[in-house]
Amino acid sequence: MEATSIATRKYARRQVSWFKRYADAGTTRVSAVDVTGAGAAELSGLARRIIP
């Protein structure tokens, strides 16, 4: 359990540092997205808004 806790904290730190690099990119912040039944074109458009 200890190893899992350590690995989880390290993973979270890596995510934070990764997102900091893109903080000034003007990306769209998404808290929750329902993609149920979405087509490829819809998903592609959403990805372009999130990741410029």
mmCIF file as Biopython writes it, N, C-alpha, C and O atoms, coordinates in Angstrom:
data_model
#
loop_
_atom_site.group_PDB
_atom_site.id
_atom_site.type_symbol
_atom_site.label_atom_id
_atom_site.label_alt_id
_atom_site.label_comp_id
_atom_site.label_asym_id
_atom_site.label_entity_id
_atom_site.label_seq_id
_atom_site.pdbx_PDB_ins_code
_atom_site.Cartn_x
_atom_site.Cartn_y
_atom_site.Cartn_z
_atom_site.occupancy
_atom_site.B_iso_or_equiv
_atom_site.auth_seq_id
_atom_site.auth_asym_id
_atom_site.pdbx_PDB_model_num
ATOM 1   N N  . MET A ? 1  ? 0.832   -1.192 0.000   1.0 0.0 1  A 1 
ATOM 2   C CA . MET A ? 1  ? 0.000   0.000  0.000   1.0 0.0 1  A 1 
ATOM 3   C C  . MET A ? 1  ? 0.876   1.255  0.000   1.0 0.0 1  A 1 
ATOM 4   O O  . MET A ? 1  ? 0.540   2.254  -0.636  1.0 0.0 1  A 1 
ATOM 5   N N  . GLU A ? 2  ? 1.979   1.195  0.705   1.0 0.0 2  A 1 
ATOM 6   C CA . GLU A ? 2  ? 2.882   2.341  0.770   1.0 0.0 2  A 1 
ATOM 7   C C  . GLU A ? 2  ? 3.439   2.670  -0.622  1.0 0.0 2  A 1 
ATOM 8   O O  . GLU A ? 2  ? 3.493   3.838  -1.009  1.0 0.0 2  A 1 
ATOM 9   N N  . ALA A ? 3  ? 3.847   1.656  -1.360  1.0 0.0 3  A 1 
ATOM 10  C CA . ALA A ? 3  ? 4.388   1.869  -2.705  1.0 0.0 3  A 1 
ATOM 11  C C  . ALA A ? 3  ? 3.337   2.483  -3.627  1.0 0.0 3  A 1 
ATOM 12  O O  . ALA A ? 3  ? 3.660   3.341  -4.448  1.0 0.0 3  A 1 
ATOM 13  N N  . THR A ? 4  ? 2.093   2.053  -3.498  1.0 0.0 4  A 1 
ATOM 14  C CA . THR A ? 4  ? 1.014   2.607  -4.310  1.0 0.0 4  A 1 
ATOM 15  C C  . THR A ? 4  ? 0.781   4.069  -3.971  1.0 0.0 4  A 1 
ATOM 16  O O  . THR A ? 4  ? 0.565   4.887  -4.865  1.0 0.0 4  A 1 
ATOM 17  N N  . SER A ? 5  ? 0.824   4.401  -2.696  1.0 0.0 5  A 1 
ATOM 18  C CA . SER A ? 5  ? 0.651   5.794  -2.278  1.0 0.0 5  A 1 
ATOM 19  C C  . SER A ? 5  ? 1.759   6.681  -2.832  1.0 0.0 5  A 1 
ATOM 20  O O  . SER A ? 5  ? 1.493   7.783  -3.311  1.0 0.0 5  A 1 
ATOM 21  N N  . ILE A ? 6  ? 2.975   6.214  -2.770  1.0 0.0 6  A 1 
ATOM 22  C CA . ILE A ? 6  ? 4.114   6.984  -3.274  1.0 0.0 6  A 1 
ATOM 23  C C  . ILE A ? 6  ? 3.999   7.166  -4.794  1.0 0.0 6  A 1 
ATOM 24  O O  . ILE A ? 6  ? 4.201   8.263  -5.314  1.0 0.0 6  A 1 
ATOM 25  N N  . ALA A ? 7  ? 3.675   6.084  -5.490  1.0 0.0 7  A 1 
ATOM 26  C CA . ALA A ? 7  ? 3.541   6.154  -6.944  1.0 0.0 7  A 1 
ATOM 27  C C  . ALA A ? 7  ? 2.413   7.100  -7.348  1.0 0.0 7  A 1 
ATOM 28  O O  . ALA A ? 7  ? 2.545   7.829  -8.331  1.0 0.0 7  A 1 
ATOM 29  N N  . THR A ? 8  ? 1.314   7.100  -6.610  1.0 0.0 8  A 1 
ATOM 30  C CA . THR A ? 8  ? 0.186   7.978  -6.906  1.0 0.0 8  A 1 
ATOM 31  C C  . THR A ? 8  ? 0.580   9.442  -6.726  1.0 0.0 8  A 1 
ATOM 32  O O  . THR A ? 8  ? 0.232   10.281 -7.557  1.0 0.0 8  A 1 
ATOM 33  N N  . ARG A ? 9  ? 1.292   9.753  -5.664  1.0 0.0 9  A 1 
ATOM 34  C CA . ARG A ? 9  ? 1.742   11.132 -5.435  1.0 0.0 9  A 1 
ATOM 35  C C  . ARG A ? 9  ? 2.695   11.579 -6.533  1.0 0.0 9  A 1 
ATOM 36  O O  . ARG A ? 9  ? 2.598   12.708 -7.014  1.0 0.0 9  A 1 
ATOM 37  N N  . LYS A ? 10 ? 3.611   10.712 -6.934  1.0 0.0 10 A 1 
ATOM 38  C CA . LYS A ? 10 ? 4.551   11.056 -8.001  1.0 0.0 10 A 1 
ATOM 39  C C  . LYS A ? 10 ? 3.815   11.294 -9.319  1.0 0.0 10 A 1 
ATOM 40  O O  . LYS A ? 10 ? 4.145   12.221 -10.059 1.0 0.0 10 A 1 
ATOM 41  N N  . TYR A ? 11 ? 2.831   10.467 -9.604  1.0 0.0 11 A 1 
ATOM 42  C CA . TYR A ? 11 ? 2.047   10.614 -10.825 1.0 0.0 11 A 1 
ATOM 43  C C  . TYR A ? 11 ? 1.295   11.947 -10.815 1.0 0.0 11 A 1 
ATOM 44  O O  . TYR A ? 11 ? 1.260   12.651 -11.824 1.0 0.0 11 A 1 
ATOM 45  N N  . ALA A ? 12 ? 0.699   12.285 -9.683  1.0 0.0 12 A 1 
ATOM 46  C CA . ALA A ? 12 ? -0.028  13.553 -9.567  1.0 0.0 12 A 1 
ATOM 47  C C  . ALA A ? 12 ? 0.918   14.733 -9.775  1.0 0.0 12 A 1 
ATOM 48  O O  . ALA A ? 12 ? 0.549   15.705 -10.434 1.0 0.0 12 A 1 
ATOM 49  N N  . ARG A ? 13 ? 2.118   14.663 -9.230  1.0 0.0 13 A 1 
ATOM 50  C CA . ARG A ? 13 ? 3.101   15.742 -9.416  1.0 0.0 13 A 1 
ATOM 51  C C  . ARG A ? 13 ? 3.492   15.878 -10.884 1.0 0.0 13 A 1 
ATOM 52  O O  . ARG A ? 13 ? 3.647   16.993 -11.383 1.0 0.0 13 A 1 
ATOM 53  N N  . ARG A ? 14 ? 3.654   14.751 -11.579 1.0 0.0 14 A 1 
ATOM 54  C CA . ARG A ? 14 ? 3.987   14.800 -13.002 1.0 0.0 14 A 1 
ATOM 55  C C  . ARG A ? 14 ? 2.859   15.448 -13.804 1.0 0.0 14 A 1 
ATOM 56  O O  . ARG A ? 14 ? 3.111   16.218 -14.731 1.0 0.0 14 A 1 
ATOM 57  N N  . GLN A ? 15 ? 1.616   15.131 -13.442 1.0 0.0 15 A 1 
ATOM 58  C CA . GLN A ? 15 ? 0.485   15.728 -14.137 1.0 0.0 15 A 1 
ATOM 59  C C  . GLN A ? 15 ? 0.467   17.239 -13.940 1.0 0.0 15 A 1 
ATOM 60  O O  . GLN A ? 15 ? 0.263   17.991 -14.893 1.0 0.0 15 A 1 
ATOM 61  N N  . VAL A ? 16 ? 0.678   17.679 -12.713 1.0 0.0 16 A 1 
ATOM 62  C CA . VAL A ? 16 ? 0.672   19.113 -12.417 1.0 0.0 16 A 1 
ATOM 63  C C  . VAL A ? 16 ? 1.754   19.821 -13.216 1.0 0.0 16 A 1 
ATOM 64  O O  . VAL A ? 16 ? 1.503   20.872 -13.805 1.0 0.0 16 A 1 
ATOM 65  N N  . SER A ? 17 ? 2.950   19.257 -13.241 1.0 0.0 17 A 1 
ATOM 66  C CA . SER A ? 17 ? 4.034   19.901 -13.976 1.0 0.0 17 A 1 
ATOM 67  C C  . SER A ? 17 ? 3.755   19.890 -15.473 1.0 0.0 17 A 1 
ATOM 68  O O  . SER A ? 17 ? 4.112   20.845 -16.163 1.0 0.0 17 A 1 
ATOM 69  N N  . TRP A ? 18 ? 3.130   18.843 -15.995 1.0 0.0 18 A 1 
ATOM 70  C CA . TRP A ? 18 ? 2.806   18.776 -17.409 1.0 0.0 18 A 1 
ATOM 71  C C  . TRP A ? 18 ? 1.790   19.858 -17.764 1.0 0.0 18 A 1 
ATOM 72  O O  . TRP A ? 18 ? 1.956   20.558 -18.763 1.0 0.0 18 A 1 
ATOM 73  N N  . PHE A ? 19 ? 0.742   20.000 -16.955 1.0 0.0 19 A 1 
ATOM 74  C CA . PHE A ? 19 ? -0.289  20.993 -17.239 1.0 0.0 19 A 1 
ATOM 75  C C  . PHE A ? 19 ? 0.227   22.414 -17.069 1.0 0.0 19 A 1 
ATOM 76  O O  . PHE A ? 19 ? -0.263  23.320 -17.742 1.0 0.0 19 A 1 
ATOM 77  N N  . LYS A ? 20 ? 1.189   22.636 -16.202 1.0 0.0 20 A 1 
ATOM 78  C CA . LYS A ? 20 ? 1.752   23.975 -16.032 1.0 0.0 20 A 1 
ATOM 79  C C  . LYS A ? 20 ? 2.397   24.457 -17.319 1.0 0.0 20 A 1 
ATOM 80  O O  . LYS A ? 20 ? 2.347   25.648 -17.626 1.0 0.0 20 A 1 
ATOM 81  N N  . ARG A ? 21 ? 3.004   23.550 -18.077 1.0 0.0 21 A 1 
ATOM 82  C CA . ARG A ? 21 ? 3.634   23.937 -19.338 1.0 0.0 21 A 1 
ATOM 83  C C  . ARG A ? 21 ? 2.630   24.526 -20.313 1.0 0.0 21 A 1 
ATOM 84  O O  . ARG A ? 21 ? 2.991   25.352 -21.151 1.0 0.0 21 A 1 
ATOM 85  N N  . TYR A ? 22 ? 1.370   24.110 -20.214 1.0 0.0 22 A 1 
ATOM 86  C CA . TYR A ? 22 ? 0.346   24.550 -21.152 1.0 0.0 22 A 1 
ATOM 87  C C  . TYR A ? 22 ? -0.620  25.555 -20.541 1.0 0.0 22 A 1 
ATOM 88  O O  . TYR A ? 22 ? -1.690  25.792 -21.101 1.0 0.0 22 A 1 
ATOM 89  N N  . ALA A ? 23 ? -0.276  26.143 -19.422 1.0 0.0 23 A 1 
ATOM 90  C CA . ALA A ? 23 ? -1.166  27.073 -18.727 1.0 0.0 23 A 1 
ATOM 91  C C  . ALA A ? 23 ? -1.441  28.326 -19.561 1.0 0.0 23 A 1 
ATOM 92  O O  . ALA A ? 23 ? -2.544  28.869 -19.513 1.0 0.0 23 A 1 
ATOM 93  N N  . ASP A ? 24 ? -0.458  28.783 -20.315 1.0 0.0 24 A 1 
ATOM 94  C CA . ASP A ? 24 ? -0.614  30.006 -21.101 1.0 0.0 24 A 1 
ATOM 95  C C  . ASP A ? 24 ? -1.084  29.748 -22.521 1.0 0.0 24 A 1 
ATOM 96  O O  . ASP A ? 24 ? -1.122  30.678 -23.327 1.0 0.0 24 A 1 
ATOM 97  N N  . ALA A ? 25 ? -1.433  28.544 -22.846 1.0 0.0 25 A 1 
ATOM 98  C CA . ALA A ? 25 ? -1.801  28.209 -24.223 1.0 0.0 25 A 1 
ATOM 99  C C  . ALA A ? 25 ? -3.226  28.632 -24.573 1.0 0.0 25 A 1 
ATOM 100 O O  . ALA A ? 25 ? -3.622  28.546 -25.735 1.0 0.0 25 A 1 
ATOM 101 N N  . GLY A ? 26 ? -3.998  29.084 -23.594 1.0 0.0 26 A 1 
ATOM 102 C CA . GLY A ? 26 ? -5.365  29.493 -23.863 1.0 0.0 26 A 1 
ATOM 103 C C  . GLY A ? 26 ? -6.283  28.324 -24.125 1.0 0.0 26 A 1 
ATOM 104 O O  . GLY A ? 26 ? -7.242  28.446 -24.887 1.0 0.0 26 A 1 
ATOM 105 N N  . THR A ? 27 ? -6.007  27.203 -23.512 1.0 0.0 27 A 1 
ATOM 106 C CA . THR A ? 27 ? -6.833  26.022 -23.725 1.0 0.0 27 A 1 
ATOM 107 C C  . THR A ? 27 ? -8.166  26.147 -23.008 1.0 0.0 27 A 1 
ATOM 108 O O  . THR A ? 27 ? -8.306  26.924 -22.064 1.0 0.0 27 A 1 
ATOM 109 N N  . THR A ? 28 ? -9.129  25.388 -23.456 1.0 0.0 28 A 1 
ATOM 110 C CA . THR A ? 28 ? -10.443 25.358 -22.840 1.0 0.0 28 A 1 
ATOM 111 C C  . THR A ? 28 ? -10.409 24.442 -21.635 1.0 0.0 28 A 1 
ATOM 112 O O  . THR A ? 28 ? -9.953  23.302 -21.720 1.0 0.0 28 A 1 
ATOM 113 N N  . ARG A ? 29 ? -10.891 24.942 -20.523 1.0 0.0 29 A 1 
ATOM 114 C CA . ARG A ? 29 ? -10.932 24.135 -19.314 1.0 0.0 29 A 1 
ATOM 115 C C  . ARG A ? 29 ? -12.204 23.282 -19.337 1.0 0.0 29 A 1 
ATOM 116 O O  . ARG A ? 29 ? -13.300 23.803 -19.542 1.0 0.0 29 A 1 
ATOM 117 N N  . VAL A ? 30 ? -12.057 21.996 -19.131 1.0 0.0 30 A 1 
ATOM 118 C CA . VAL A ? 30 ? -13.184 21.077 -19.174 1.0 0.0 30 A 1 
ATOM 119 C C  . VAL A ? 30 ? -13.258 20.342 -17.848 1.0 0.0 30 A 1 
ATOM 120 O O  . VAL A ? 30 ? -12.298 19.693 -17.433 1.0 0.0 30 A 1 
ATOM 121 N N  . SER A ? 31 ? -14.412 20.448 -17.181 1.0 0.0 31 A 1 
ATOM 122 C CA . SER A ? 31 ? -14.554 19.733 -15.922 1.0 0.0 31 A 1 
ATOM 123 C C  . SER A ? 31 ? -15.243 18.386 -16.137 1.0 0.0 31 A 1 
ATOM 124 O O  . SER A ? 31 ? -14.926 17.408 -15.460 1.0 0.0 31 A 1 
ATOM 125 N N  . ALA A ? 32 ? -16.177 18.338 -17.074 1.0 0.0 32 A 1 
ATOM 126 C CA . ALA A ? 32 ? -16.861 17.079 -17.375 1.0 0.0 32 A 1 
ATOM 127 C C  . ALA A ? 32 ? -17.430 17.166 -18.782 1.0 0.0 32 A 1 
ATOM 128 O O  . ALA A ? 32 ? -18.006 18.185 -19.164 1.0 0.0 32 A 1 
ATOM 129 N N  . VAL A ? 33 ? -17.271 16.113 -19.538 1.0 0.0 33 A 1 
ATOM 130 C CA . VAL A ? 33 ? -17.772 16.083 -20.905 1.0 0.0 33 A 1 
ATOM 131 C C  . VAL A ? 33 ? -18.497 14.767 -21.112 1.0 0.0 33 A 1 
ATOM 132 O O  . VAL A ? 33 ? -17.963 13.697 -20.821 1.0 0.0 33 A 1 
ATOM 133 N N  . ASP A ? 34 ? -19.716 14.857 -21.619 1.0 0.0 34 A 1 
ATOM 134 C CA . ASP A ? 34 ? -20.476 13.650 -21.934 1.0 0.0 34 A 1 
ATOM 135 C C  . ASP A ? 34 ? -20.291 13.359 -23.417 1.0 0.0 34 A 1 
ATOM 136 O O  . ASP A ? 34 ? -20.783 14.104 -24.265 1.0 0.0 34 A 1 
ATOM 137 N N  . VAL A ? 35 ? -19.591 12.290 -23.727 1.0 0.0 35 A 1 
ATOM 138 C CA . VAL A ? 35 ? -19.340 11.933 -25.125 1.0 0.0 35 A 1 
ATOM 139 C C  . VAL A ? 35 ? -20.157 10.717 -25.550 1.0 0.0 35 A 1 
ATOM 140 O O  . VAL A ? 35 ? -19.866 10.086 -26.566 1.0 0.0 35 A 1 
ATOM 141 N N  . THR A ? 36 ? -21.166 10.399 -24.772 1.0 0.0 36 A 1 
ATOM 142 C CA . THR A ? 36 ? -22.019 9.272  -25.103 1.0 0.0 36 A 1 
ATOM 143 C C  . THR A ? 36 ? -22.680 9.508  -26.455 1.0 0.0 36 A 1 
ATOM 144 O O  . THR A ? 36 ? -23.389 10.497 -26.635 1.0 0.0 36 A 1 
ATOM 145 N N  . GLY A ? 37 ? -22.457 8.626  -27.384 1.0 0.0 37 A 1 
ATOM 146 C CA . GLY A ? 37 ? -23.060 8.717  -28.700 1.0 0.0 37 A 1 
ATOM 147 C C  . GLY A ? 37 ? -22.407 9.739  -29.615 1.0 0.0 37 A 1 
ATOM 148 O O  . GLY A ? 37 ? -22.921 9.998  -30.703 1.0 0.0 37 A 1 
ATOM 149 N N  . ALA A ? 38 ? -21.303 10.320 -29.211 1.0 0.0 38 A 1 
ATOM 150 C CA . ALA A ? 38 ? -20.632 11.319 -30.046 1.0 0.0 38 A 1 
ATOM 151 C C  . ALA A ? 38 ? -19.932 10.631 -31.208 1.0 0.0 38 A 1 
ATOM 152 O O  . ALA A ? 38 ? -19.371 9.544  -31.068 1.0 0.0 38 A 1 
ATOM 153 N N  . GLY A ? 39 ? -19.979 11.281 -32.340 1.0 0.0 39 A 1 
ATOM 154 C CA . GLY A ? 39 ? -19.315 10.750 -33.519 1.0 0.0 39 A 1 
ATOM 155 C C  . GLY A ? 39 ? -17.857 11.182 -33.561 1.0 0.0 39 A 1 
ATOM 156 O O  . GLY A ? 39 ? -17.411 11.988 -32.744 1.0 0.0 39 A 1 
ATOM 157 N N  . ALA A ? 40 ? -17.127 10.638 -34.520 1.0 0.0 40 A 1 
ATOM 158 C CA . ALA A ? 40 ? -15.705 10.947 -34.649 1.0 0.0 40 A 1 
ATOM 159 C C  . ALA A ? 40 ? -15.482 12.432 -34.913 1.0 0.0 40 A 1 
ATOM 160 O O  . ALA A ? 40 ? -14.539 13.018 -34.382 1.0 0.0 40 A 1 
ATOM 161 N N  . ALA A ? 41 ? -16.333 13.044 -35.724 1.0 0.0 41 A 1 
ATOM 162 C CA . ALA A ? 41 ? -16.178 14.466 -36.040 1.0 0.0 41 A 1 
ATOM 163 C C  . ALA A ? 41 ? -16.377 15.323 -34.794 1.0 0.0 41 A 1 
ATOM 164 O O  . ALA A ? 41 ? -15.641 16.283 -34.566 1.0 0.0 41 A 1 
ATOM 165 N N  . GLU A ? 42 ? -17.376 14.968 -33.992 1.0 0.0 42 A 1 
ATOM 166 C CA . GLU A ? 42 ? -17.628 15.707 -32.743 1.0 0.0 42 A 1 
ATOM 167 C C  . GLU A ? 42 ? -16.449 15.599 -31.795 1.0 0.0 42 A 1 
ATOM 168 O O  . GLU A ? 42 ? -16.008 16.598 -31.228 1.0 0.0 42 A 1 
ATOM 169 N N  . LEU A ? 43 ? -15.937 14.391 -31.623 1.0 0.0 43 A 1 
ATOM 170 C CA . LEU A ? 43 ? -14.807 14.166 -30.719 1.0 0.0 43 A 1 
ATOM 171 C C  . LEU A ? 43 ? -13.562 14.879 -31.230 1.0 0.0 43 A 1 
ATOM 172 O O  . LEU A ? 43 ? -12.789 15.421 -30.440 1.0 0.0 43 A 1 
ATOM 173 N N  . SER A ? 44 ? -13.366 14.882 -32.518 1.0 0.0 44 A 1 
ATOM 174 C CA . SER A ? 44 ? -12.211 15.559 -33.101 1.0 0.0 44 A 1 
ATOM 175 C C  . SER A ? 44 ? -12.300 17.065 -32.859 1.0 0.0 44 A 1 
ATOM 176 O O  . SER A ? 44 ? -11.297 17.696 -32.524 1.0 0.0 44 A 1 
ATOM 177 N N  . GLY A ? 45 ? -13.482 17.641 -33.025 1.0 0.0 45 A 1 
ATOM 178 C CA . GLY A ? 45 ? -13.682 19.067 -32.767 1.0 0.0 45 A 1 
ATOM 179 C C  . GLY A ? 45 ? -13.438 19.411 -31.317 1.0 0.0 45 A 1 
ATOM 180 O O  . GLY A ? 45 ? -12.823 20.434 -31.014 1.0 0.0 45 A 1 
ATOM 181 N N  . LEU A ? 46 ? -13.912 18.570 -30.418 1.0 0.0 46 A 1 
ATOM 182 C CA . LEU A ? 46 ? -13.702 18.797 -28.988 1.0 0.0 46 A 1 
ATOM 183 C C  . LEU A ? 46 ? -12.218 18.721 -28.657 1.0 0.0 46 A 1 
ATOM 184 O O  . LEU A ? 46 ? -11.713 19.541 -27.890 1.0 0.0 46 A 1 
ATOM 185 N N  . ALA A ? 47 ? -11.520 17.755 -29.223 1.0 0.0 47 A 1 
ATOM 186 C CA . ALA A ? 47 ? -10.081 17.614 -28.962 1.0 0.0 47 A 1 
ATOM 187 C C  . ALA A ? 47 ? -9.329  18.840 -29.455 1.0 0.0 47 A 1 
ATOM 188 O O  . ALA A ? 47 ? -8.377  19.273 -28.806 1.0 0.0 47 A 1 
ATOM 189 N N  . ARG A ? 48 ? -9.729  19.406 -30.580 1.0 0.0 48 A 1 
ATOM 190 C CA . ARG A ? 48 ? -9.065  20.603 -31.099 1.0 0.0 48 A 1 
ATOM 191 C C  . ARG A ? 48 ? -9.276  21.804 -30.181 1.0 0.0 48 A 1 
ATOM 192 O O  . ARG A ? 48 ? -8.397  22.659 -30.070 1.0 0.0 48 A 1 
ATOM 193 N N  . ARG A ? 49 ? -10.438 21.878 -29.521 1.0 0.0 49 A 1 
ATOM 194 C CA . ARG A ? 49 ? -10.677 22.985 -28.584 1.0 0.0 49 A 1 
ATOM 195 C C  . ARG A ? 49 ? -9.870  22.813 -27.320 1.0 0.0 49 A 1 
ATOM 196 O O  . ARG A ? 49 ? -9.429  23.798 -26.728 1.0 0.0 49 A 1 
ATOM 197 N N  . ILE A ? 50 ? -9.665  21.567 -26.891 1.0 0.0 50 A 1 
ATOM 198 C CA . ILE A ? 50 ? -8.946  21.306 -25.645 1.0 0.0 50 A 1 
ATOM 199 C C  . ILE A ? 50 ? -7.442  21.389 -25.867 1.0 0.0 50 A 1 
ATOM 200 O O  . ILE A ? 50 ? -6.726  21.984 -25.062 1.0 0.0 50 A 1 
ATOM 201 N N  . ILE A ? 51 ? -6.963  20.796 -26.953 1.0 0.0 51 A 1 
ATOM 202 C CA . ILE A ? 51 ? -5.525  20.744 -27.250 1.0 0.0 51 A 1 
ATOM 203 C C  . ILE A ? 51 ? -5.294  21.482 -28.550 1.0 0.0 51 A 1 
ATOM 204 O O  . ILE A ? 51 ? -5.533  20.932 -29.626 1.0 0.0 51 A 1 
ATOM 205 N N  . PRO A ? 52 ? -4.833  22.721 -28.469 1.0 0.0 52 A 1 
ATOM 206 C CA . PRO A ? 52 ? -4.660  23.510 -29.697 1.0 0.0 52 A 1 
ATOM 207 C C  . PRO A ? 52 ? -3.555  22.979 -30.584 1.0 0.0 52 A 1 
ATOM 208 O O  . PRO A ? 52 ? -3.294  23.539 -31.649 1.0 0.0 52 A 1 
#
